[in-house]
Amino acid sequence: MTEATRAHALAQVRAGLPGLAHLEANLHGQLLTSLLAYLAEVQLAAAPASERRLLHLWGLEGSLLAAPQTDGTVAMSRLLDEVNMHREPLFRELSFTTLLWLSPWAARQLRQHAPDFWDWVSYPLESFFYWGFGNDYLAVRQYDQAVAQFQKALALGVTDHDYYAQMGEAQRLANRWPEALAALQQAKAQAEAELAAGQRVGFIDLGEVDLSLARLHAQQQRWGQALEQALAALTWYQQPGRDRLAAAQGQGLVHQFLAEVYEDMGRLGSAAPQVAPDYAARTLAHYQQAVKHLRMAAQTGEVAEIYYQMGALGQTQHDWGQAIRYYQRAAQENARLANWEDAALACQQMAACFHQLGQPEQAAAAQDQAQQWLARASH
């Protein structure tokens, strides 16, 4: 494992286990004859902590090498014998949890020559790294590669709903709709079972799973199912006891989705019974709710994007005043974020609306502002 890969993997574990105090020890170049003695020394040297502690232990490979003898035979590593015969103190007599970072070779040595110890290993983290790599692929829109990573994790026997949820989201974005539906439904069922058993929600909450299902239905123009699933997500975030910021962000994203659905339904001439003819008013109302909640969650970038969408809605309806008002807000928000190209685009749309109103001076001023911001973007 390279230093960069190790740093990336360690960051993934730290992010996934934020409630622990993380300690590190690198044994590269050292030859241990007793892992228990070494860990006891670590325990004595470590400062008392109110948090539970997790020791990351690297470089055990050298201590697992077999030792050649003078008579030509090869003796088993004393460390392998110790961990196999005296595993109980390793698991029960230390004040911290030890996470062994092993190469495939070292893992095979322990599995083959210390099988009793290996049977007690609480949680092989290989699946956790597949989770991290899958999310990395999702971030760069390599959806098929992301799906492959989540599938590797699930093949190891992982049952956490997070893995099914992220795999379903990757399949949805890759337009693999039947597979996405199956994975997201499994994620929802698993999350509900975890909650019923009193387990921690995990990385992906139930509202996010419902919203992913809603997006999947909308992609296929199943508007009634999309609305039903989105309302389930909204209900989840509105329940008492939710984290305030997470609930605000979740509600904001659901309202933004609902606005986009009503806008699409109106544009496509959908006659779904759940939708009144005034789809434009519903769209605008949900966008306004999205802005309200996302501001509470300090999601300024999303607010700027929604203002632009509201401007475009007014432009589509030939409501030039509404379009100008929201394009102006989009330009201001993007300028505050130094998103100069997005700010310039909003100004260009404002200029087009001013032309429609027969106001060439205002149009020219908006176009000049757009050019100034484009100049900033080029530096």
BELHUJO-V365803 format. One record per pair of residues at least 24 apart in sequence whose C-alpha atoms are under 10 Angstrom apart, sorted by the first residue. I is the first residue (numbers start at 1). J is the second residue. Records with the same first field share a line. If there is no record, write none. Layout:
I->J ; J
This chain:
1->101 ; 102 ; 103
6->58 ; 101
8->129 ; 132 ; 133
9->101 ; 128 ; 129 ; 132 ; 133
10->56 ; 101 ; 129
11->132
12->128 ; 129 ; 131 ; 132 ; 133
13->125 ; 128 ; 129 ; 132
14->54
16->128 ; 132 ; 202 ; 203
17->54
19->51 ; 52 ; 53
20->49 ; 50 ; 51 ; 52 ; 53 ; 54 ; 55 ; 96 ; 97
21->49 ; 50 ; 51 ; 52 ; 53 ; 54 ; 55 ; 96
22->51 ; 52 ; 53 ; 54 ; 55 ; 56 ; 96 ; 97
23->53 ; 54 ; 55 ; 56 ; 57 ; 96 ; 98 ; 99
24->54 ; 55 ; 56 ; 57 ; 58 ; 98 ; 99
25->55 ; 56 ; 57 ; 58 ; 59
26->56 ; 57 ; 58 ; 59 ; 60 ; 101
27->57 ; 58 ; 59 ; 60 ; 61 ; 62 ; 63
28->57 ; 58 ; 59 ; 60 ; 61 ; 62 ; 63
29->59 ; 60 ; 61 ; 62 ; 63
30->59 ; 60 ; 61 ; 62 ; 63
31->59 ; 60 ; 61 ; 62 ; 63 ; 64 ; 65 ; 79
32->60 ; 62 ; 63 ; 64 ; 77 ; 78 ; 79
33->63 ; 64 ; 77 ; 78 ; 79 ; 80 ; 81 ; 82
34->63 ; 78 ; 79 ; 80 ; 81 ; 82 ; 83
35->60 ; 63 ; 78 ; 79 ; 80 ; 82 ; 83 ; 90
36->79 ; 82 ; 83 ; 86 ; 87 ; 89 ; 90 ; 91 ; 93 ; 94
37->90
39->90 ; 94 ; 95 ; 96 ; 98
40->90 ; 93 ; 94 ; 95
42->94 ; 96
43->94 ; 95 ; 96
44->95
48->95
51->96
52->95 ; 96 ; 97
53->95 ; 96 ; 97 ; 98
54->95 ; 96 ; 97 ; 98 ; 99
55->96 ; 97 ; 98 ; 99 ; 100
56->97 ; 98 ; 99 ; 100 ; 101
57->98 ; 99 ; 100 ; 101 ; 102
58->99 ; 100 ; 101 ; 102 ; 103
59->100 ; 101 ; 102 ; 103 ; 106
60->100 ; 101 ; 102 ; 103 ; 106
61->101 ; 102 ; 103 ; 105 ; 106 ; 107 ; 109
62->106
63->106
64->105 ; 106 ; 109 ; 110 ; 113
65->106 ; 109
66->109
76->113
77->109 ; 113
79->110 ; 114
80->109 ; 110 ; 111 ; 112 ; 113 ; 114 ; 115 ; 117
81->110 ; 113 ; 114 ; 117
82->114 ; 117
83->110 ; 113 ; 114 ; 115 ; 116 ; 117 ; 118
84->110 ; 113 ; 114 ; 115 ; 116 ; 117 ; 118 ; 119 ; 120
85->114 ; 115 ; 116 ; 117
86->116 ; 117
87->114 ; 116 ; 117 ; 118 ; 120 ; 121
88->117 ; 120
90->117
91->117 ; 120 ; 121 ; 122
99->123 ; 124 ; 125
100->124 ; 125
101->125
124->156
125->153
126->152 ; 153 ; 156
127->151 ; 152 ; 153 ; 154 ; 155 ; 156 ; 157 ; 158 ; 163
128->153 ; 158 ; 163
129->153
130->154 ; 163
131->162 ; 163 ; 166 ; 167
134->163 ; 166 ; 167 ; 170
135->166 ; 167 ; 170
137->170
138->166 ; 167 ; 169 ; 170 ; 173
141->170 ; 173 ; 174
142->170 ; 173 ; 174
143->167 ; 169 ; 170 ; 171 ; 172 ; 173 ; 174 ; 175
144->170 ; 171 ; 173 ; 174 ; 176
145->170
146->170 ; 171 ; 174
147->171 ; 174
159->186 ; 187 ; 190 ; 191
160->187 ; 190 ; 191 ; 194 ; 201 ; 202 ; 203
161->185 ; 186 ; 187 ; 188 ; 189 ; 190 ; 191 ; 192 ; 193 ; 194 ; 201 ; 202 ; 203 ; 204 ; 205 ; 206 ; 209
162->187 ; 188 ; 190 ; 191 ; 201 ; 202 ; 203 ; 204 ; 205 ; 206 ; 209
163->187 ; 203 ; 204
164->188 ; 190 ; 191 ; 204 ; 209
165->190 ; 191 ; 203 ; 204 ; 205 ; 206 ; 208 ; 209 ; 210 ; 212 ; 213
166->204 ; 209 ; 212
168->209 ; 212 ; 213 ; 216
169->209 ; 212 ; 213 ; 215 ; 216
171->216
172->212 ; 213 ; 215 ; 216 ; 217 ; 219
173->215 ; 216 ; 219
175->216 ; 219 ; 220
176->216
177->216 ; 217 ; 219 ; 220
178->216
180->212 ; 213 ; 216
181->212 ; 213 ; 216 ; 217
183->213
184->209 ; 210 ; 212 ; 213 ; 216
185->209 ; 210 ; 213
188->213
205->233 ; 236 ; 237 ; 246 ; 250
206->232 ; 233 ; 236 ; 237
207->231 ; 232 ; 233 ; 234 ; 235 ; 236 ; 237 ; 238 ; 247 ; 250 ; 251 ; 254
208->233 ; 234 ; 236 ; 237 ; 250 ; 253 ; 254
209->233
210->234 ; 236 ; 254
211->250 ; 253 ; 254 ; 257
214->254 ; 257 ; 258 ; 261
215->257 ; 258 ; 261
218->257 ; 260 ; 261 ; 264 ; 265
219->261
221->261 ; 264 ; 265 ; 268 ; 270
222->272
223->261 ; 262 ; 264 ; 265 ; 270 ; 271 ; 272 ; 273 ; 274 ; 275
224->272 ; 273 ; 274 ; 275
226->257 ; 258 ; 261
227->257 ; 258 ; 261 ; 262 ; 274 ; 275
228->274
229->254
230->254 ; 255 ; 257 ; 258
231->255 ; 258
244->296 ; 297
245->293 ; 294 ; 296 ; 297 ; 298 ; 299
246->294 ; 296 ; 297
247->293 ; 294 ; 296 ; 297
248->290 ; 292 ; 293 ; 294 ; 295 ; 296 ; 297 ; 298 ; 299
249->290 ; 291 ; 292 ; 293 ; 294 ; 295 ; 296 ; 297 ; 298 ; 299 ; 302
250->290 ; 293 ; 294 ; 297
251->289 ; 290 ; 292 ; 293 ; 294 ; 297
252->286 ; 287 ; 288 ; 289 ; 290 ; 291 ; 292 ; 293 ; 294 ; 295 ; 296 ; 297 ; 299 ; 302 ; 303
253->287 ; 289 ; 290 ; 291 ; 293 ; 294 ; 302
254->286 ; 287 ; 289 ; 290 ; 293
255->283 ; 285 ; 286 ; 287 ; 288 ; 289 ; 290 ; 291 ; 292 ; 293 ; 294
256->283 ; 284 ; 285 ; 286 ; 287 ; 288 ; 289 ; 290 ; 291 ; 294 ; 302 ; 303 ; 306 ; 309
257->283 ; 286 ; 287 ; 290
258->282 ; 283 ; 285 ; 286 ; 287 ; 290
259->283 ; 284 ; 285 ; 286 ; 287 ; 288 ; 289 ; 290 ; 306 ; 309 ; 310
260->284 ; 286 ; 287 ; 309
262->286
263->313
267->316
280->313 ; 314 ; 316 ; 317
283->310 ; 313
284->309 ; 310 ; 311 ; 313 ; 314
285->310
300->333 ; 334 ; 336 ; 337
301->330 ; 333 ; 334 ; 336 ; 337 ; 339
302->333
303->329 ; 330 ; 333 ; 334
304->329 ; 330 ; 331 ; 332 ; 333 ; 334 ; 335 ; 336 ; 337 ; 339 ; 342 ; 343 ; 346
305->329 ; 330 ; 331 ; 333 ; 334 ; 342
306->330
307->331 ; 332 ; 333 ; 346
308->333 ; 334 ; 342 ; 343 ; 345 ; 346 ; 349
311->346 ; 349 ; 350 ; 353
312->346 ; 349
314->353
315->349 ; 350 ; 352 ; 353 ; 356
318->353 ; 356
319->353 ; 357
320->350 ; 352 ; 353 ; 354 ; 355 ; 356 ; 357
321->350 ; 353 ; 354 ; 357
322->353
323->349 ; 350 ; 353 ; 354
324->349 ; 350 ; 351 ; 352 ; 353 ; 354
325->350
326->350
327->351 ; 353
328->366
331->369 ; 370 ; 373
335->373
338->373 ; 376 ; 377
339->373 ; 374 ; 376 ; 377
340->370 ; 371 ; 372 ; 373 ; 374 ; 375 ; 376 ; 377 ; 378
341->370 ; 371 ; 373 ; 374 ; 375 ; 376 ; 377 ; 378
342->370 ; 373 ; 374 ; 377
343->369 ; 370 ; 373 ; 374 ; 377
344->368 ; 369 ; 370 ; 371 ; 372 ; 373 ; 374 ; 375 ; 376 ; 377
345->370 ; 371 ; 373 ; 374
346->370
347->371 ; 373
